[in-house]
Amino acid sequence: MIPEMTVNPQVVELLARLHQAGHEAYIVGGAVRDLLLNLPPKDYDIATSATPGQVRQVFRRQARIIGRRFRLVHVRYGPNIYEVSTYRREPTAEERIGQEGDDGVVIWRDNQYGNREQDAARRDFTVNAIFYNPLKDGEIIDCVGGMADLEEGMVRAIGSPEVRLAEDPVRILRALKLVAQYDFSLEEELEKIVRDQGARIELASQARLYEELLKIFAKPYAVKTLAVCREFDFLRHFLPRINEVWDEPDGLLMRRLAAARDRRKSRGSYWKSRRLALATVALPTALESLGIADPSEFRQVPEDCGRTVRKAIRDLFHPLPLPKFLTHDTKDVILLLPRFFDPSQKERVSRHPQYRWAHELFSLCAEALDWPPELLAEWPPADDGPSPPRRRPQPRRRQRRPRGKDGHASNH
């Protein structure tokens, strides 16, 4: 059973408002799985009988309908946003086909509404399809055997594994993330399909895969997740360049640095910086592109190396679409590292917009490579506030010449 006090009070209020409006509403998915494992949920997803329009009527200005492939509602409580989705049913063969040449398997649009049981039957894995209502004596509804699989530590597809993964290839990655995060095992048939269908990830939206990568970096087991992807022969389809360098010297260094970051992240509050995450993984490959094998030898920035480092970062995460500004900032973080070997530059370097991330990256290098602690002793610690906004240069205003009484510009 789940103690009611462990559920976020905002989520309880959100459910109550939907119930008061005459709709069914449950917590579902990863939050229920984590609560049953006595882990604090990172996110809460709500499933309801209300349509997106009805949800918006309940929450009015707090609610915003988003999505085309999968329409749902974001409900805002202060700084927190909760996803509220309407019960859905399995689409028919005609409803599946979403673009010319489609084989009718991949679900390009998923907005056919249904009931609670139909919604459970169309989800990906049994451990993600348990419904929980803290307002009704901790009511738990399990239509697909998720409780038993959770107790056994088993990732099992709902229905045919081949169909489930073909419907949405991103589910392959999500299955492997469950293995990495919880030490679960893949059900035998599911494991075979995961190994056989890894190349289908190329059908998924690259933007979605980029978001999945950021979610991997947001958790304290990024290295383990990538290792599991490689174990199941999936990494070569998801991040082919990282798969290529995995056992190379720069790949081994990448894993050491990322493991140091994971250890720090597991201790509690830690920066959510995407720049730091990407720089931690990309540093060894960036150095290799500059002909530098050891970070301790990175004492001087070669001239005109920015383009080379940016290309190395993009190639490492290819084919995922890294935003240009993020690639540029990640490059800046990496190229600040040599400055930390020269304390005389402290005053100027500490004012750089990317200083805090470069300071932390240098600290991770020191931990992973057993550098002497005095290397950072003279550098001020990075603050934990927000990065200063980038100021765009303002256009210069033309000076108007004074005009004479006749309205013409004066030459004086």
Secondary structure, 3 states (H helix, E strand, C coil): CCCHHHCCHHHHHHHHHHHHCCCCEEEECHHHHHHHCCCCCCCCEEEECCCHHHHHHHHHHHEEEECCCCCEEEEEECCEEEEEEECECCCCHHHHCCCCCCCCCCCCCCCCECCHHHHHHCCCEHHHCEEEECCCCCEEEECCCHHHHHHHCEECECCCHHHHHHHCCHHHHHHHHHHHHHCCEECHHHHHHHHHCHHHHHHCCHHHHHHHHHHHHHCCCHHHHHHHHHHCCCHHHHCHHHHHHCCCHHHHHHHHHHHHHHHHHHCCCCCCCHHHHHHHHHHHHHHHHCCCCCHHHCCCCCCCCHHHHHHHHHHHHCCCCCCHHHHHHHHHHHHCHHHHHCHHHHHHHCCCCCHHHHHHHHHHHHHHCCCCCHHHHCCCCCCCCCCCCCCCCCCCCCCCCCECCCCCECCC
